[in-house]
Amino acid sequence: MSKLIVAVVHGDDAGRLVNALREADLRVTQLQSSGGFLKARNATLILGVEDERLSEAMQVIEENSRARTLSVPLELLGGMEASWPGTEVVHGGATVFVLPVEEMRRI
């Protein structure tokens, strides 16, 4: 069986992460995307991996993605100013979805 990994990563990490995945001989497709809340530039990476390579792929993603603390102007927070404790938010790192794949073919 195989897995489909969909990883949403910070735009600043995407290039380094794609290179590291390719160096590990893991095929990856990169799609440019943007976040909904901060509208920050990020990338969505798509990988198809065999089960036995899943932990290796996850390790490469973890080692090449990092969270950041950003200062956010209050106007970006909309109506949340009254309940928001400050203007700093943690952003980045990676959000990773791992999905089972019934069949994977490389053509």
N, C-alpha and C positions, 0 to 999 in steps of 0.2 A: 504494500500500500504506500501511497505518497501523501504529501501534505502541500497545501497552498499556503504560503506565508504572504500576508499583506501587512507591510510595515509603514506607518506614517511617521516620518522623521523630520526634524528641523532642517530647513534648507541649507544651513551652514554645515551640517553633518553629512548631507547626502553624497557629495562627491567622494569624501574619504571613505564612507561606508560602502558605496558601490565599488570602489577600487579594492577594498579589503575583501568583499564578497567574491569579486572576480579572481583575486589572488588565491582564494581558497577553492577556486574552480567551481563556484556556485553561480549559476546563470541568474541574471537579475534584469528586470525591466523597470525603468524609472519613469514615473509620470509626475509632471509638475502639478502642484496643487496649492491650496491656501486654506488656512484655518478659518473657522466660522466666527469665533469670538474675537480674536486679535487680528484676524485677516493677515496673519504672518505667512511668509513664504515657507512652504515645506515641500516635501516630496513623498510620493507614495511609491513604495518599492514592492514589486511582485516577484516572488520566487516559487518555483516548483521544486521540491526536494523529496528524496526518498526518506522513509522513516529513519533509517540509520544515520542520516546526515542532519536531522532536525536539531539536535543539541549543538552541533558545530555551527550551524547557521545562526541559532539564537545567541551563541557566545560571540560571534562576530558582530552581530547587531548590538549587543550590550556593550562591547568594548569600543564601539565607534559611534555611539550616540550619547549625548549628555544633556542634562537639563540645565536651564539658565534661569536666573532671576532677572526679570525685566521691569523697568519702571513704565507704568501705563498712564497716559494722560487721563484725567477724570472724565473728559468728554467721551472717551471710548467706552466707558463703563455704563453709559446710558443712564437709566433711572436707578442704578445701584449705588450711587454715591453715599446715600445716607447709611446703608448697612455695610458698606465695604470698609474693612479696617485699615486699609492703606492702598497705595497705588502700585505695589510690587506684586507680581505674579510669577509663579514658576512655570516656565514654558520650555518646550523642547523635549529632549529625550526621545523615546520611541513609543508608539502605541502599536502593538503587534497582534494581529489576528492569525491564528493557525487553524486551517480548515482541512477536514479530510477530503481526499481526492480519490474517487473510485478508479480512475484511469488517467495516466499521464503519458503522452507521446511526444518525442522530440523528432520533428520532421525536417 
